Amino acid sequence: MILLLSKWLSVLLYAASTGCYFRHLQRRKPRLGSWGTALFALALPVHFLALLQRGLLMDAVPYLDFYGSLSLFGWMLGLAYLLLELRRKNKAMSIFVLPIIIAFHLLFAIVPAPAVEQKSWAKGALFAFHVNVSMFAYAAFTLAFISSVTYLVLYRRLRKHRPGRWAPLLPPLRVLEETSRTSIRVGVVALAVGVATGIVRAAQVWTEEAQEIDAKVPISLACLVIYVTYLLLEGRRGWRGERSAWVSIAGFSAVLFSYTLGNLLLSRLHSFF
Amino acid sequence: MELIAVGLNHETSPIEVRERFAFSPEQALEAMSSMRAELGVREIAILSTCNRSEVYSVGPRGTELAPRIRTAVCRYHGVDHEATSSCFYVHQHAAVARHLLRVASSLDSLVVGEPHILGQIRDAFQLALAQQYTGTVLNRLFHLAVHAGKRVRTETEIGLRPVSVSSVGVDLAQSIFGDLRDCSVIVIGAGEIGQATVRSLTQRGAGRITVANRSIERARELARELGGRALDLEAGFADLRFQDIVITSAAADRPLLDHARIADVMAAREDRPLFFIDLALPRNVDHEVSTLYNVFLYNLDDLQGIAAENRKERERDLPRVQAIVDEHVTAFMQWYEGLAVVPTIKELRRRAARISEDELQEHLRRLGDLTERDREIVRSLAHAITNKLLHEPTVRLRESADPGHLASVRYLFDLESGE
């Protein structure tokens, strides 16, 4: 009952928050923007409660199945966005982030918790930390991706002398670039920690399985390499703007591949099904 | 009681006339005080901006108030009354409300959608209110005007997009850099429109201003005025690598900044974005510069194109603004016309209360020994009957505010005549 209530209540709160954000951006009503933030901040703990309840129901971590994992990812994305909004005082990214969170959380709300096979290695604090920190890295990369795409759209419109009616509502190019850079920095650290803890955990529990490397490991390392390249090009070559945005998009394509095809088809030990 | 507005604005008078009729806050106070005494008006407020000087007043009916206000204003400013009579307009009754609401909504402004007028109306009202020069009618009217102005700005997009070249430039700068406090601005040349753009940028926070000009004296003069530093033209070009926003408005036959020079600048600044606002004619920045990575180049035509587009967007919202104005005018007029029935209702109630009290005393005397509780019950009965009988006529009178009904009530109940 609590699970049912919390998962649908969080969907409702996210939807109401999206409505407020949208009207705020459309009509420039600061009060609606504040309502959007307040509802969003309220939705996050309710969403977390839903995840917690699901975990208790399954007697396992709630992200052991695909939909639980999507929902956790949405929650992490929400948390990362909220921190960014409070820091940057700009709410324009909300209308891109919230639909993703709602879509993922809706799947979680609609699809009932499956009976999952309890794997011995999928337990313990180190495993939980490994999954959570990796998810947080994906959330940070998603924010970087959204910032980069927004950057490219705004950059091109400004270069073509057609800023359009939405340009003043979007974060400025400089802010989008900084958001992308900060998110990637945070994401790289988180993913590196995620990979490292994964390796440590694997060394502890994988015996027979560890004889061959799981596909998820090289894919994750490839993601890491792309984002480290981004940081190196930015730091050493002074790459900025459009070029950096494309590298960020390339990195996110790798993340998307890792999370979908990598997890679902190629990986044996990171597969949800 | 007559509601009236007398004034002149940018549509009826040239700037030479408007500046002679402008009121500073001190002058407005002085003028309101003298006009109240001289004209015997109940309420008065003066709205004076760079585009208009207007006197709003409530005074006794049939006293030729409009020409007397106009004469008083002319006398106050020492201007010939006859020579400027064609510059003045007069609004009465509902037209006053409509006019002030249009002003507050910026429909009557030189630039439709400009944001300053609402604050100016609020200031003018506060000035008069503080001295109690306004009363029931003007308080209500100005409150409604401010409310309508706010609604127009929040419910429509009339004021969202800038329509002047300088503010379009500033908006674009903010779309690129965000907080302008971190930006360095250089203005090359000393053209008027360039100066206006730098001023708009500094108003929005741009802090580090450099002025570069062929004449270093002129550059120093302008830099002093804008609060920046001065350089000669060549030093200004060399300084471009440290700048974020470049405003050019120098007189030159051919472009001063070409592709090769700016390519060197961009290489030195590691591709950090550089925003050119080229306001000169002929242009100061070669068009080829716009092909460079992370360079944003806008010339006068580009900016004017965006401004024109924004103006069209604003015009699209005009019917919605007009609807808000109409709604508020209707609300005000219903209330205002309702004011005319207030004396009649008061008199009717006073008369009924007097009759009720007289009859009550008479019957209490005839009833003799009653306990205090019984007396109280009889009193309540009398008051309740009076109030219930008067309730419906009072409500209907307020709602209709029809002079015919008003006259009938006065005749039927034999009320004294009066306003």
Interface residues (C-beta under 8 A of the other chain):
Chain A: R27 R28 K29 L154 L158 R159 H161 P163 R165 A167 P168 L170 P171 P172 L173 R174 V175 G238 W239 R240 G241 E242
Chain B: T154 E155 E157 L160 R161 D171 L172 Q174 S175 I176 F177 G178 E270 D271 R272 P273 S290 Y293 N294 F296 Y298 D302 G305 I306 E313
